[in-house]
Amino acid sequence: MIQYLNNIFLPKTTLWLILLLCFYYPFAASLITIFNLPSTIINITVRAVIILISILLVLFGILLKKSNFKLTYGQLFLIIFWVIYSVRIVFDLQNDVQFLGYNNSYVYGFAFGNILLPILAIIYWGNYINLKNIETILFAIFSISNLLIILSIYLKANTFDFTIFSQRLSLDSEANSEFGSVLNPITISYCGSLLTIITFYFILYKNFKFKLLLSFPLLLGIATLFIGASRGPLFTGIFTIILLIVSKYHRILQKKLFLIKVSLILIFSGVALPVIIPYIIPSEEIILVNRVNEFYEDRKTNESEERDFLIEGAINDFLDSPIIGKQFVLTYNNFYPHNIFVEVLMATGIVGAIFFLGFMVPLFKKCYYLFFDKKNEFFLLVIIFIPIIMGTLFSGSLFMSTDLWAWGTFLLSFKIGKEV
């Protein structure tokens, strides 16, 4: 019984905890939108389940692994950083520093219940997770989440045509109208980017018949990416796909037939969408194209955007208190700066940044090692981490980016080859 818990049940539970933390929201948001459900109740319930599972995994870890459990340096630095950051959060909240209009329990629930507790659970059980079916599981998760998003859009708009690309969508249910959007543009584009990336992975790295069928999920992913019209997921998706292609470059040259197959898939899916849409909608009306052009023009003229002001504010807060940081949110608007690396300095100063780097450096070294590992499941884990970590540069938050901490701890937990 104990062997079954140690080797099968608890590691498998940990895997599903990680997947829940990283990818549950599009499912919940779509169902909330489709069935007009109250988002607060649904989200609190899911978060409570995550907390309960995490507590049980930690308790089992203490009881079953206390004799042979050892922390790596990366894990140790991760825990120390979170001790420092937790002190910052508690101190600020007790001194009337609030995150926008949210109450303290909201921040505590995210930071401690959905990040710190799962981190401890993953540290205990991550290295024992069986990755045998991880590729299929992730592909299914991303495909279903994109289908649910498209269904949500169709049901809310009562139609679905190419004019959908001329607007930046955000969806909500009638039960949540006073709280803003439930399914926001960043979530929509991010899901599309993930499906596009993993489909490219299957195209390039997996050998099976009827590969042309992958045109459909690839087309679905790109369509969802364009519908959300968010630049961060677009740039992240392009960068990750370039890495996938470059890593496969020598094999593509050696297999002309393989190159023909890839070209056909691109023609029928990824290339088809950008080629067809302009014939139906003028390119200047495609919102994602407009936003990319605006970003380029702003960079060229040095014109600042809202996120530029957020990052500038975070840097100013850091300079006001460089040793231990100023506070866990920006002083001028009680928001987060949408860039976790700047946020670390703002919230915890040089002291916290040292331990944060003590976690991130081994993590990046492990990613580099796993990227060139011959086992594709490890390679895929790193590929999925790329949009997660890059997303934190555009819209991430230390106390809300559950996917960053869960997936990062997951990657760092594998002790293979030369330990970093």
Buried (B, 14 or more C-beta within 10 A) or exposed (E): EEEEBBEEEBBBBBBEBBBBBBBBBBBBBBBBBBEEBBBEEBBBEBBEEBBEBBBBBBEBBEEBBEEEEEEBEBBBBBBBBBEBBBEBBBEBBEEEBBBEEEEBEBBBBBBBBBBBBBBBBBBBBBBBBEBEEBBEBBBEBBBBBBBBBBBBBEBBBEEBEBEBBBBBBBBBBEBBEEEEBBBBBBBBBBBBBBBBBBBBBBBBBEEEEEBEEBBEBBBBBBBBBBBBBBBBBBBBBEBBBEBBBEBBEEEEEEEEEBEEBBEEBBEBBBEBBEEEBBEEBEEEBBBBBBBBEEEEEEEEEEEEEEBEBBBBBBBBBBEEBBEBBBBBBBBEEBBBBBBBBBBBBBBBBBBBBBBBBBBBBBBBBBBEBBBEBEEBBBBBBBBBBBBBBBBBBBBBBBBBBBBBBBBBBBBBBBEEEEEB
